[in-house]
Amino acid sequence: MDFADLFRSYWWLLFPLAFFLAQGWSSFMRYKRTKAKIELLKTYAAAGKEPPADLVASIDKDTDRDDRHDWTSNGESEGSGGGSAFLVFLFAGLAGVFAYAGWSGLIGDVREEFYFIAMILGVLALAFFASAIFRRRK
């Protein structure tokens, strides 16, 4: 069994691996931000000054935050739909890539599997598109 056979059999494991790496990086960066804010608080305490309320509130916000990524906002206001637009393009693009891979036969005789994956990703793109359209504006 060579590398091409191994990749052909387990290519789909790249997606969960990428997800775990992205979440690990996100957690590490959140840790570094919180650590830097605590060091800043220590500096204020050593100088005998009152830290800004925004700084203390931002630490509480970081520690209370759920570890999951908020797929709907991407840092924008809830009603803007920016996160949904990103997901529509992401899943539509992935669906196109898998459909092309199935059509061209890039990886041997797995055409039907790639078409099936393309259909699933296309449905997800349509779901995020519908979510962006029908989301209630605040």
Disulfide bonds with the S-S distance in Angstrom:
none
